[in-house]
Amino acid sequence: MTRFTAFLLVLLFWTFQAQAADLVASVDRSRLNTGETVELTLESSDVTQFGKPDLSPLEPLFEVRGTRQVNQLTTINGDNRATTRWIITLLPKQNGSVEIPSLQLGEVRSQPISIQVIETRTQDTQNTLAPVFIEASLDQSSVYVQAQAILTLRIYHSVSLYDDSSLTPLQIPDARIEPLGESRTYEKVINGLRHGVIEMRYAIFPQHSGVLTIPTQVFSATLVDAQPSQDAGAQGPKSGKLLRVSSAEIPLTVKAKPATYPADVPWLPARSLSLSESWSPEPDHAQVGDSLTRSLTLKAEGLASSQLPPLPATDANGLRRYPDQPVLGNQNTERGLIGSREDREALVPAHSGSIELPTVDVVWWNTFEDHLEHSNLPARTLQVTNNPSLVVDTPAGSPQVSYGADSEALWWWKLSTVILACTTLLGFGLWWRARWQPAILRAAQTGPSPRTVLDDLKRACQANDPHATRQALDAWARQQPETLADMAARFVPLSDALDGLNGALYSETGQHWQGEDLWRATRAIPMAERVQDPVGDSGLPPLYPK
């Protein structure tokens, strides 16, 4: 037994070392132009590794411009984790698809990575001779209104600059602007001269058709004076020359929405669009009263999340719907923004049987292929079974009635109609008589049954919907012999749960409210010792003393 335990410990230690010894490779960008450098990062969390990775496999396809090592110690949940990174600056020697090969460090190897090197034309002579110049370019010369155009600003400098450089903010009155991540820095060889490059990218969404002008951008910087000071004994920083360079204005043609696009749906110009759904839990074994969360996710390449419209609500007979707040997100990629919108809703089946969910259809315009498209989720059928713990309604599928029973059913309808008429006349007579009697009893309660109200309160709490819970709670309280305030005053858990509900209703944290505490408190309220009779204990003499 002791040998077996020792073997397991050795095996677990070896497995942990194998997992910790991974060498992970990544690049700062996967698309670059001819003559530009790319940074390859190798990361290892194995503290027993020494030395540096073998870079010889890089020599056939890349020129290694520099290597630096960064050691970092982080603490997560009380556990210390040491990581080592090697940052390698590479200059590709050829264009097209180039693979960074697998590199080895000790007994582990990194995964290969493919990058795209795009061949570009040589810069004009005036720019290449300047120590600092700026270049602005658009990924396309024309776009549809509210579609994405990517503006790239590159600042080239063949001399050293101080840290006081600045760029004018990009402002376009008739367009919406979204920065695409932080600025990048790399190197590029132009006419045999090495230049440092500062690159910034923006997603521009024109709001009106016509011609949109990208304004001039001004870059200001102070050049480092490379000449030695005439006064050899002078101390302090050397003076530099202030330089300003400007980019050229760029016209962008903005096309109007196509006439063939439907007028009654939102305008969605995207490069690609996908629509998906997920359920929690899966609705394969749904029962009456279960809370099913349906999530519809819309992703569009070339649109911001704020441009995506709400998805159609689930409109089906037999389902109670409790919508949640949408979840919006933006992802920066080499081709711009990918906006996403997730609409979640809690669906509660109200009866058993088959419930039909309609098709979800989204109309959009494919800007890459320039035509109208539809993305949809097909209709589906939910099979809902009875829940033994709940009193449920009649199943959705009506039973078949034979033609021979039609006359008998009609006779019962006639009889029920006569009884209803008699009871109506009797009730009217009693009402007429009661008009002349003193009001000494509280009116009979109307509305839904106590069981229905309690079921509504339970489902709203389980769906974590503060608004629906408040409505169901008020309906339940109206059927109790005490007011909600009286019950909260004598039962502390109910008072605390009500404070949490009110905080969720009137604050921004409502989407994180949990209704389990309120449901538990309402079910645990102790009975009042004595509910005072408003008539018998009033102490007033009778209206008609004998």
C-alpha positions as CSV (number, residue, x, y, z in Angstrom):
1,M,0.0,0.0,0.0
2,T,2.9,2.3,0.8
3,R,4.6,1.7,-2.5
4,F,1.3,2.3,-4.4
5,T,0.8,5.6,-2.6
6,A,4.4,6.7,-3.4
7,F,3.8,5.8,-7.0
8,L,0.7,7.9,-7.2
9,L,2.5,10.9,-5.6
10,V,5.4,10.6,-8.2
11,L,2.8,10.3,-11.0
12,L,0.9,13.4,-9.8
13,F,4.1,15.4,-9.4
14,W,5.3,14.3,-12.9
15,T,1.9,15.4,-14.4
16,F,2.0,18.7,-12.6
17,Q,5.5,19.3,-13.9
18,A,4.4,18.4,-17.4
19,Q,1.5,20.9,-17.3
20,A,3.7,23.6,-15.7
21,A,6.4,23.2,-18.3
22,D,4.3,24.3,-21.3
23,L,6.0,26.8,-23.6
24,V,3.3,29.0,-25.1
25,A,4.1,31.2,-28.1
26,S,2.1,34.3,-29.3
27,V,2.6,37.3,-31.6
28,D,1.5,40.9,-31.2
29,R,-0.1,40.8,-34.7
30,S,-0.7,38.2,-37.4
31,R,-0.7,40.6,-40.5
32,L,2.1,42.9,-41.3
33,N,3.6,44.7,-44.3
34,T,7.0,44.0,-46.1
35,G,9.9,45.3,-44.0
36,E,8.0,45.5,-40.7
37,T,8.9,43.6,-37.6
38,V,6.8,41.3,-35.4
39,E,7.2,40.5,-31.7
40,L,7.2,36.8,-30.8
41,T,6.6,36.1,-27.1
42,L,7.5,32.7,-25.5
43,E,6.1,32.2,-22.0
44,S,7.0,29.4,-19.5
45,S,5.8,28.9,-15.9
46,D,8.4,26.2,-15.1
47,V,10.8,27.7,-12.6
48,T,13.3,24.8,-13.1
49,Q,14.1,25.8,-16.7
50,F,17.2,27.8,-17.2
51,G,18.9,29.4,-20.3
52,K,16.9,30.6,-23.3
53,P,15.1,29.0,-26.2
54,D,17.0,27.7,-29.2
55,L,16.4,30.4,-31.9
56,S,18.3,28.6,-34.7
57,P,15.1,27.3,-36.5
58,L,14.2,31.0,-37.1
59,E,17.2,31.8,-39.2
60,P,16.0,30.5,-42.6
61,L,12.9,32.7,-42.7
62,F,13.5,35.5,-40.2
63,E,16.1,38.0,-39.1
64,V,16.3,38.1,-35.3
65,R,16.6,41.8,-34.4
66,G,16.6,41.6,-30.6
67,T,15.7,39.4,-27.6
68,R,14.8,40.4,-24.1
69,Q,13.8,38.4,-21.1
70,V,11.1,39.4,-18.5
71,N,10.6,37.6,-15.2
72,Q,7.3,38.1,-13.3
73,L,5.9,36.9,-10.0
74,T,2.1,37.1,-9.5
75,T,-0.1,36.1,-6.6
76,I,-3.5,34.7,-7.3
77,N,-5.7,33.6,-4.4
78,G,-2.7,33.3,-2.1
79,D,-0.7,31.2,-4.6
80,N,2.5,32.5,-6.0
81,R,3.1,31.9,-9.7
82,A,6.4,32.7,-11.4
83,T,6.5,33.2,-15.2
84,T,9.3,33.9,-17.6
85,R,8.8,35.6,-21.0
86,W,11.2,35.8,-23.9
87,I,10.3,38.7,-26.3
88,I,11.9,38.2,-29.7
89,T,11.8,40.9,-32.4
90,L,11.7,39.2,-35.9
91,L,12.0,40.6,-39.4
92,P,10.5,38.3,-42.1
93,K,12.7,37.7,-45.1
94,Q,9.9,36.8,-47.5
95,N,6.3,37.8,-48.3
96,G,3.1,35.7,-48.2
97,S,2.2,33.1,-45.6
98,V,5.2,32.6,-43.3
99,E,5.3,30.1,-40.4
100,I,7.1,30.8,-37.2
101,P,8.5,27.3,-36.4
102,S,8.3,25.4,-33.2
103,L,11.0,26.4,-30.7
104,Q,12.5,24.3,-28.0
105,L,13.4,25.1,-24.4
106,G,14.8,22.1,-22.5
107,E,12.3,19.3,-22.9
108,V,9.3,21.3,-24.1
109,R,8.5,22.9,-27.4
110,S,6.2,25.8,-28.5
111,Q,3.5,25.6,-31.1
112,P,4.1,26.9,-34.6
113,I,2.3,30.2,-35.6
114,S,1.4,31.4,-39.1
115,I,1.6,35.1,-40.1
116,Q,0.8,37.0,-43.3
117,V,3.4,39.3,-44.8
118,I,1.8,41.7,-47.3
119,E,3.9,43.2,-50.0
120,T,3.6,47.0,-50.2
121,R,4.9,49.6,-52.5
122,T,7.9,51.7,-51.5
123,Q,7.1,55.1,-49.9
124,D,7.5,58.2,-52.0
125,T,10.9,59.8,-51.9
126,Q,9.9,62.9,-50.1
127,N,8.6,60.9,-47.1
128,T,11.5,58.5,-47.0
129,L,14.0,61.3,-46.8
130,A,12.3,62.9,-43.9
131,P,13.4,61.9,-40.4
132,V,9.7,61.8,-39.3
133,F,6.7,61.4,-41.5
134,I,3.1,60.2,-41.0
135,E,1.0,58.0,-43.3
136,A,-2.8,57.6,-43.2
137,S,-4.7,55.0,-45.1
138,L,-8.2,53.5,-45.4
139,D,-8.9,49.8,-45.9
140,Q,-11.5,50.7,-48.6
141,S,-12.4,53.7,-50.6
142,S,-16.2,53.4,-50.3
143,V,-18.6,52.0,-47.7
144,Y,-22.3,51.9,-46.9
145,V,-23.8,54.3,-44.5
146,Q,-23.2,53.1,-40.8
147,A,-20.8,50.4,-42.1
148,Q,-17.2,50.1,-40.9
149,A,-14.2,51.7,-42.5
150,I,-10.8,51.1,-40.9
151,L,-8.4,54.1,-40.7
152,T,-4.7,53.3,-40.0
153,L,-2.2,56.0,-39.0
154,R,1.5,55.1,-39.0
155,I,4.2,57.5,-37.8
156,Y,7.7,56.7,-39.1
157,H,10.8,58.0,-37.5
158,S,14.4,57.3,-38.3
159,V,15.7,59.4,-35.4
160,S,15.2,59.2,-31.7
161,L,12.2,61.1,-30.1
162,Y,11.6,62.4,-26.6
163,D,8.5,61.2,-24.7
164,D,6.6,64.4,-25.3
165,S,5.2,63.3,-28.6
166,S,1.4,63.9,-29.3
167,L,-1.2,63.3,-32.0
168,T,-4.3,65.4,-32.5
169,P,-7.5,63.6,-31.5
170,L,-9.4,62.1,-34.4
171,Q,-12.8,64.0,-34.7
172,I,-15.2,63.6,-37.6
173,P,-18.6,65.3,-37.0
174,D,-20.7,63.0,-39.3
175,A,-19.2,59.7,-38.1
176,R,-18.8,57.5,-35.1
177,I,-15.2,56.6,-34.1
178,E,-14.1,53.5,-32.2
179,P,-10.4,53.0,-31.4
180,L,-9.2,49.5,-32.2
181,G,-7.0,48.7,-29.2
182,E,-3.8,50.4,-28.0
183,S,-1.2,51.8,-30.3
184,R,1.5,49.4,-31.6
185,T,5.2,50.0,-32.0
186,Y,7.5,48.0,-34.3
187,E,10.3,48.6,-36.8
188,K,10.4,48.8,-40.6
189,V,13.3,49.0,-43.0
190,I,12.7,51.6,-45.8
191,N,15.4,52.0,-48.5
192,G,17.9,50.2,-46.2
193,L,17.2,52.6,-43.3
194,R,15.6,51.3,-40.1
195,H,12.5,53.2,-38.9
196,G,10.6,53.0,-35.7
197,V,6.8,52.8,-36.4
198,I,3.9,53.9,-34.1
199,E,0.7,52.5,-35.5
200,M,-2.9,53.5,-34.5
201,R,-6.1,52.0,-35.9
202,Y,-9.7,53.4,-35.8
203,A,-13.1,52.0,-36.9
204,I,-15.1,54.7,-38.5
205,F,-18.9,54.4,-39.0
206,P,-20.3,57.2,-41.3
207,Q,-23.8,58.3,-40.3
208,H,-24.7,60.0,-43.6
209,S,-24.3,59.2,-47.2
210,G,-22.2,61.3,-49.5
211,V,-18.5,62.1,-49.3
212,L,-16.8,62.0,-45.9
213,T,-13.5,63.6,-45.5
214,I,-11.0,62.2,-43.0
215,P,-9.3,65.3,-41.7
216,T,-5.5,65.9,-41.4
217,Q,-3.8,64.5,-38.4
218,V,-0.9,66.4,-36.9
219,F,1.9,64.6,-35.0
220,S,4.2,66.7,-32.8
221,A,7.5,65.5,-31.3
222,T,10.9,66.7,-30.1
223,L,13.9,65.2,-31.8
224,V,16.8,64.1,-29.7
225,D,19.9,66.2,-30.5
226,A,22.6,63.8,-31.5
227,Q,25.3,66.5,-31.6
228,P,27.5,66.8,-28.5
229,S,27.2,69.9,-26.4
230,Q,29.8,72.6,-27.1
231,D,30.2,73.1,-23.4
232,A,31.8,69.8,-22.3
233,G,31.1,70.7,-18.6
234,A,27.4,71.3,-19.2
235,Q,25.1,69.0,-17.3
236,G,21.4,68.2,-17.8
237,P,19.3,67.3,-20.8
238,K,20.3,68.4,-24.3
239,S,18.0,70.6,-26.3
240,G,16.1,69.2,-29.2
241,K,14.2,70.4,-32.2
242,L,10.4,70.5,-32.2
243,L,8.9,68.9,-35.3
244,R,5.3,68.7,-36.6
245,V,4.2,66.5,-39.4
246,S,0.8,66.2,-41.0
247,S,-1.1,63.5,-42.9
248,A,-3.1,64.1,-46.0
249,E,-6.9,64.4,-46.1
250,I,-8.6,61.2,-47.3
251,P,-12.0,61.2,-49.0
252,L,-14.4,58.4,-48.2
253,T,-17.4,57.7,-50.4
254,V,-20.4,56.7,-48.3
255,K,-23.2,54.9,-50.1
256,A,-26.8,55.1,-49.1
257,K,-28.8,52.1,-48.0
258,P,-29.8,49.9,-51.0
259,A,-33.3,50.3,-52.3
260,T,-33.8,46.5,-52.2
261,Y,-33.3,46.4,-48.4
262,P,-36.6,46.0,-46.5
263,A,-37.9,49.2,-44.9
264,D,-39.4,47.6,-41.8
265,V,-36.3,46.0,-40.4
266,P,-33.1,47.6,-38.8
267,W,-30.3,48.4,-41.2
268,L,-27.4,46.0,-40.5
269,P,-24.4,46.4,-42.9
270,A,-21.8,43.8,-41.8
271,R,-19.0,41.7,-43.3
272,S,-20.4,38.6,-41.7
273,L,-23.2,37.8,-39.2
274,S,-24.0,34.8,-37.1
275,L,-27.0,33.9,-34.9
276,S,-27.0,31.2,-32.2
277,E,-28.9,30.0,-29.2
278,S,-28.3,28.1,-26.0
279,W,-30.5,26.8,-23.2
280,S,-29.9,26.4,-19.5
281,P,-31.0,23.8,-18.7
282,E,-31.7,21.9,-21.9
283,P,-35.5,21.8,-22.6
284,D,-35.5,18.1,-23.6
285,H,-37.3,17.2,-20.3
286,A,-39.2,20.4,-19.5
287,Q,-42.0,20.3,-16.9
288,V,-44.7,22.7,-16.1
289,G,-43.4,25.4,-13.8
290,D,-39.7,24.9,-14.8
291,S,-37.6,28.0,-15.4
292,L,-35.8,27.6,-18.7
293,T,-33.2,30.3,-19.7
294,R,-32.9,30.9,-23.4
295,S,-29.9,32.9,-24.7
296,L,-29.9,34.3,-28.2
297,T,-26.5,35.6,-29.4
298,L,-25.9,37.8,-32.4
299,K,-22.4,38.5,-33.7
300,A,-21.6,40.8,-36.5
301,E,-18.2,41.5,-38.0
302,G,-17.9,45.2,-39.0
303,L,-20.5,46.5,-36.5
304,A,-20.2,47.7,-32.9
305,S,-22.4,46.1,-30.3
306,S,-24.4,49.3,-29.8
307,Q,-25.6,49.0,-33.5
308,L,-27.1,45.5,-33.0
309,P,-30.9,45.6,-32.5
310,P,-32.8,43.6,-29.9
311,L,-33.6,40.1,-31.0
312,P,-37.3,39.0,-31.4
313,A,-38.9,38.0,-28.1
314,T,-40.1,34.4,-27.7
315,D,-43.8,34.8,-28.3
316,A,-45.5,31.4,-27.8
317,N,-48.8,30.4,-26.2
318,G,-48.2,28.6,-22.9
319,L,-44.9,30.3,-22.0
320,R,-44.5,33.0,-19.4
321,R,-41.6,35.2,-20.4
322,Y,-39.2,37.1,-18.0
323,P,-36.5,39.0,-20.1
324,D,-33.1,39.9,-18.7
325,Q,-30.8,42.8,-19.5
326,P,-28.8,42.3,-22.8
327,V,-25.1,41.6,-22.6
328,L,-23.1,43.7,-25.1
329,G,-19.4,43.2,-26.1
330,N,-16.9,44.3,-28.7
331,Q,-13.8,42.4,-29.9
332,N,-10.9,44.0,-31.7
333,T,-9.5,42.0,-34.6
334,E,-7.2,42.6,-37.6
335,R,-10.3,43.3,-39.7
336,G,-11.9,45.7,-37.2
337,L,-14.7,45.3,-34.7
338,I,-16.8,42.2,-34.0
339,G,-19.9,43.3,-32.0
340,S,-21.9,40.9,-30.0
341,R,-25.3,41.1,-28.3
342,E,-26.8,38.4,-26.0
343,D,-30.5,38.5,-25.1
344,R,-31.5,36.2,-22.3
345,E,-35.0,35.5,-21.1
346,A,-36.5,33.0,-18.6
347,L,-39.3,31.0,-20.0
348,V,-41.8,29.2,-17.7
349,P,-44.2,26.6,-19.3
350,A,-47.7,27.2,-18.0
351,H,-49.3,23.9,-19.2
352,S,-48.2,20.6,-20.6
353,G,-48.2,19.4,-24.2
354,S,-46.5,20.8,-27.3
355,I,-45.4,24.4,-27.3
356,E,-44.3,25.8,-30.7
357,L,-41.4,28.3,-30.7
358,P,-41.4,30.5,-33.8
359,T,-38.5,31.0,-36.2
360,V,-36.0,33.8,-35.3
361,D,-35.0,35.6,-38.4
362,V,-32.4,38.5,-38.8
363,V,-32.1,40.4,-42.0
364,W,-28.7,42.0,-42.8
365,W,-26.7,43.3,-45.7
366,N,-23.5,41.4,-46.6
367,T,-21.0,44.2,-47.4
368,F,-18.3,41.7,-48.5
369,E,-20.4,40.1,-51.2
370,D,-22.8,43.1,-51.6
371,H,-26.2,41.4,-51.3
372,L,-29.1,40.9,-48.9
373,E,-28.9,37.9,-46.5
374,H,-31.0,36.2,-43.8
375,S,-29.7,34.5,-40.7
376,N,-32.2,32.5,-38.8
377,L,-32.9,29.9,-36.1
378,P,-35.4,27.3,-37.2
379,A,-38.7,26.9,-35.3
380,R,-38.7,24.2,-32.7
381,T,-41.2,22.4,-30.5
382,L,-41.0,22.0,-26.7
383,Q,-42.5,18.9,-25.2
384,V,-43.7,19.8,-21.7
385,T,-44.8,17.2,-19.3
386,N,-46.9,17.5,-16.1
387,N,-45.1,18.4,-12.9
388,P,-46.4,16.2,-10.0
389,S,-45.5,18.9,-7.5
390,L,-47.7,21.5,-9.1
391,V,-51.4,21.8,-9.9
392,V,-51.3,22.4,-13.6
393,D,-53.7,23.5,-16.3
394,T,-55.3,21.3,-19.0
395,P,-52.8,20.0,-21.5
396,A,-52.2,22.0,-24.6
397,G,-53.4,19.3,-27.0
398,S,-57.2,19.1,-26.8
399,P,-58.6,15.5,-26.6
400,Q,-60.5,14.3,-29.6
401,V,-64.3,14.3,-29.1
402,S,-66.4,11.9,-31.1
403,Y,-69.3,13.1,-33.2
404,G,-71.8,10.8,-31.3
405,A,-71.2,12.8,-28.1
406,D,-72.0,16.2,-29.7
407,S,-75.7,16.1,-28.7
408,E,-74.9,15.1,-25.1
409,A,-72.4,17.9,-24.8
410,L,-74.9,20.4,-26.2
411,W,-77.5,19.3,-23.7
412,W,-75.0,19.8,-20.8
413,W,-74.2,23.3,-22.2
414,K,-78.0,24.2,-22.2
415,L,-78.4,22.9,-18.7
416,S,-75.3,24.9,-17.4
417,T,-76.7,28.0,-19.2
418,V,-80.1,27.7,-17.4
419,I,-78.3,27.2,-14.0
420,L,-76.1,30.2,-14.7
421,A,-79.2,32.3,-15.5
422,C,-80.9,31.2,-12.3
423,T,-77.9,31.9,-10.1
424,T,-77.5,35.2,-11.8
425,L,-81.1,36.2,-10.9
426,L,-80.7,34.9,-7.4
427,G,-77.4,36.8,-7.0
428,F,-79.1,40.0,-8.3
429,G,-81.9,39.6,-5.8
430,L,-79.4,39.1,-2.9
431,W,-77.4,42.1,-4.0
432,W,-80.6,44.2,-4.1
433,R,-81.5,43.1,-0.6
434,A,-77.9,43.7,0.7
435,R,-78.0,47.3,-0.5
436,W,-80.3,48.1,2.3
437,Q,-78.3,46.2,5.0
438,P,-75.4,47.7,7.0
439,A,-71.9,46.9,5.9
440,I,-70.6,44.8,8.8
441,L,-68.5,42.3,6.9
442,R,-65.5,42.6,4.7
443,A,-66.2,42.1,1.1
444,A,-65.2,38.7,-0.3
445,Q,-61.8,38.6,-2.0
446,T,-61.8,38.5,-5.8
447,G,-59.0,37.7,-8.2
448,P,-56.7,34.7,-8.6
449,S,-56.7,31.9,-6.1
450,P,-54.1,31.8,-3.3
451,R,-52.3,28.9,-4.9
452,T,-52.0,30.6,-8.3
453,V,-50.7,33.8,-6.6
454,L,-48.2,31.7,-4.6
455,D,-47.0,29.9,-7.7
456,D,-46.5,33.2,-9.5
457,L,-44.4,34.5,-6.6
458,K,-42.3,31.3,-6.6
459,R,-41.6,31.4,-10.3
460,A,-40.7,35.1,-10.3
461,C,-38.2,34.6,-7.4
462,Q,-36.7,31.6,-9.2
463,A,-36.3,33.7,-12.3
464,N,-34.5,36.4,-10.3
465,D,-36.7,39.1,-11.8
466,P,-37.2,41.9,-9.3
467,H,-40.1,43.6,-11.1
468,A,-42.1,40.5,-11.6
469,T,-41.4,39.5,-8.0
470,R,-42.7,42.8,-6.7
471,Q,-45.9,42.5,-8.6
472,A,-46.4,38.9,-7.4
473,L,-45.5,39.8,-3.8
474,D,-48.1,42.6,-3.7
475,A,-50.8,40.3,-5.1
476,W,-49.9,37.7,-2.4
477,A,-49.9,40.3,0.4
478,R,-53.4,41.4,-0.5
479,Q,-54.7,38.0,0.3
480,Q,-53.1,37.8,3.7
481,P,-54.8,38.8,7.0
482,E,-51.9,41.3,7.7
483,T,-50.3,43.9,5.7
484,L,-46.8,43.4,4.2
485,A,-45.4,46.0,6.5
486,D,-46.8,44.3,9.6
487,M,-45.4,40.9,8.6
488,A,-42.0,42.5,7.9
489,A,-42.1,44.2,11.3
490,R,-42.5,41.0,13.2
491,F,-40.3,38.7,11.0
492,V,-36.7,39.9,10.4
493,P,-35.8,37.6,7.5
494,L,-38.8,39.0,5.5
495,S,-37.7,42.6,6.3
496,D,-34.1,41.9,5.1
497,A,-35.4,40.2,1.9
498,L,-37.7,43.2,1.2
499,D,-34.7,45.6,1.6
500,G,-32.7,43.6,-0.9
501,L,-35.7,43.6,-3.4
502,N,-36.2,47.3,-3.1
503,G,-32.5,47.9,-3.6
504,A,-32.5,45.8,-6.8
505,L,-35.6,47.8,-8.1
506,Y,-34.1,51.2,-7.6
507,S,-30.4,50.6,-8.3
508,E,-28.1,49.5,-11.2
509,T,-27.5,46.1,-9.5
510,G,-31.0,44.7,-10.2
511,Q,-29.7,42.2,-12.8
512,H,-27.6,40.5,-10.0
513,W,-30.5,40.1,-7.6
514,Q,-31.3,36.6,-6.3
515,G,-34.9,35.8,-5.2
516,E,-34.2,32.7,-3.2
517,D,-34.0,34.6,0.1
518,L,-37.4,36.3,-0.4
519,W,-39.1,33.1,-1.4
520,R,-37.7,31.3,1.7
521,A,-38.8,34.2,3.9
522,T,-42.4,34.2,2.7
523,R,-42.7,30.5,3.2
524,A,-41.3,30.7,6.8
525,I,-43.5,33.5,8.1
526,P,-44.9,32.4,11.5
527,M,-48.7,32.8,12.1
528,A,-49.7,35.9,14.0
529,E,-50.8,35.2,17.6
530,R,-54.2,36.9,17.1
531,V,-55.6,39.0,14.2
532,Q,-58.0,41.6,15.6
533,D,-61.5,41.5,14.4
534,P,-62.3,45.0,13.1
535,V,-65.9,44.6,14.0
536,G,-66.1,42.5,17.1
537,D,-63.2,44.2,18.9
538,S,-64.0,47.7,18.0
539,G,-65.7,48.4,21.3
540,L,-68.5,50.2,19.5
541,P,-72.2,49.5,20.4
542,P,-74.3,47.7,17.8
543,L,-76.1,49.9,15.3
544,Y,-79.5,48.5,16.2
545,P,-79.5,47.7,20.0
546,K,-82.3,45.4,21.2
